[in-house]
Amino acid sequence: MSSRSIYLDNAATTAVDPRVIAEMNSCLGGDGDFGNPSSANHGYGRQASARVERARAEVAALVNAAPEQILFTSGATEANNLALLGVARFHRNRSRHIVTSRTEHPAVLDACRQLEREGCAVTYLKPRPSGIVEVEQVAAALRPDTLLVSLMHVNNEIGVINDIGALGRLCRASGVLFHVDAAQSAGKLPIDVRNDAIDLLSLTAHKLHGPKGIGALCIRREPRLGLVPLQFGGGQEHGLRSGTLPTHQIVGLGSAYRLARESMHVDIPRIAGLREQLWRALADIPGVELNGDPLRRVAGILNVTVDGVEGETLLLALADLAVSSGSACASLHAEPSYVLRALGRSDRLAQSSLRLSLGRFTTAGEVERAGSRIRAEIVRLRAGEPRSGALPDVCDDPRYNAEVRRRLHALPAWGDLPDAPSVAKGRAGEREQGTEVAFALRVERDRVTAARVQAFGCPHLLAAASWAAEAALGMDCGQLAAWDWLEAARVLDVPAAKFGRLLTLQDAIRAAARNWPGTTRSTV
Ligand SMILES: *Cc1c(COP(=O)(O)O)cnc(C)c1O
């Protein structure tokens, strides 16, 4: 069961703290504060409203804002959209330029794309190789018509920290609005919207042990900042965000932020220590590199690139760890991590990266186990060794059928076939392209009597190579040359997007057929 894997994906979302759950529950049932906070004419409504306002004060306190600056949204995605679209549309009658970076969250990048369609000009800064956007870069990008700078505090993939204080002071001095996406930093780093001169700050609950579906936009009030709403209705939140306030969600956000404020001084050093422990366990493995600035980074995020191991296969081998990766196949995205690509990593290295993110509930024991598991799998996969045991039994990933999983640890390893004239060898593909296959077939009496394969690639390719090595047994040269990969695709349930990789496998087999030993009969 996947719930037994070690959870190291806290940058994607976190478990809700039980204390937060208890407070949320008290807003749901008939004897709780379930009323509509806008219903001012009875106690149910007034009590719900009091809970909402208490939560608003908690959120404000975490970032040194006044409660009236906090506007509740469904999360940081909506807060980012409201900040960017709301401000830019308010100023629709003048020419508008926006500065952001290429490594922002899609909620910022896609909102900027929309604004380009609406006539805005957008500069997408390329961060330094450290992943950080430096103040000088922003200063150089400002124009007389620049309206807004939008940059994240902490990057969600690599954890590096932008200097929002210095950026804020630059923007304030230049008369430019400053928006910060703080989804990954709230409660994990000090934020002071006043001192850091932040005009708009996006927040979310679920990255900080609060519930999903709730967040906030913190908006400068003095002087007032022009913003048009994205949705229309009952006029809640000063008309900027209509819709019945979800009391239990808002209380969950407030509670999570209060807990974070109370425990930051304990949690941050502890989590940073665990991250260092994890990095120490991996740092001396050849080909393992840290992504992002080694020092200016948030406590909970470690992102490493693993050279020489295919990303998707590494992830499957580590099915007992719940982690994220830059691998395109493993995530829903069609391309390897654009963040790592923007930092100058090749497609292949971006594919073979792991994001390990820790949270309040991560233990030293889990970090120790994770470190030794990752080390063991890297070493084993590089050596091309078959697994000694089964795949981690937590693997319940429906993308790999039972046959793929069985084959993955029964890969006939390279090595014990003599390099004699009776061996037919064939090779195809390119490691740099992500798929490489080599076959060695022992030929006796014009038939294949043993097959060895060495493959670099995704789990489906490795399983297909194993399947082909078995299928080749007993074949003669003609049968081998006519071998058809379609049957492997069917047996292993290979997604159509990967058929090209099976063609590489077929090429390797055909190359072996072409290298068929001419002296076969006499060698017997
Ligand atoms: C998670 C995240 C978001 C999106 O937040 P939601 O509350 O899930 O909409 C935006 N920006 C960053 C940097 C994030 O990590």
The ligand as an SDF file (V2000), in Angstrom:
LIG
                    3D

 15 15  0  0  0  0  0  0  0  0999 V2000
    1.8660   24.9570   -4.5530 C   0  0  0  0  0  0  0  0  0  0  0  0
    2.2520   26.2290   -5.1460 C   0  0  0  0  0  0  0  0  0  0  0  0
    1.3140   27.0700   -5.7620 C   0  0  0  0  0  0  0  0  0  0  0  0
   -0.1210   26.6860   -5.9290 C   0  0  0  0  0  0  0  0  0  0  0  0
   -0.7880   26.7310   -4.7140 O   0  0  0  0  0  0  0  0  0  0  0  0
   -2.2600   26.0990   -4.5660 P   0  0  0  0  0  0  0  0  0  0  0  0
   -2.6760   26.5510   -3.2220 O   0  0  0  0  0  0  0  0  0  0  0  0
   -2.0790   24.6300   -4.6750 O   0  0  0  0  0  0  0  0  0  0  0  0
   -3.0950   26.6620   -5.6440 O   0  0  0  0  0  0  0  0  0  0  0  0
    1.7610   28.2670   -6.2660 C   0  0  0  0  0  0  0  0  0  0  0  0
    3.0390   28.6290   -6.1660 N   0  0  0  0  0  0  0  0  0  0  0  0
    3.9740   27.8500   -5.5900 C   0  0  0  0  0  0  0  0  0  0  0  0
    5.3810   28.3130   -5.5110 C   0  0  0  0  0  0  0  0  0  0  0  0
    3.6050   26.6230   -5.0720 C   0  0  0  0  0  0  0  0  0  0  0  0
    4.5340   25.8370   -4.5280 O   0  0  0  0  0  0  0  0  0  0  0  0
  1  2  1  0
  2  3  1  0
  2 14  2  0
  3  4  1  0
  3 10  2  0
  4  5  1  0
  5  6  1  0
  6  7  2  0
  6  8  1  0
  6  9  1  0
 10 11  1  0
 11 12  2  0
 12 13  1  0
 12 14  1  0
 14 15  1  0
M  END
$$$$
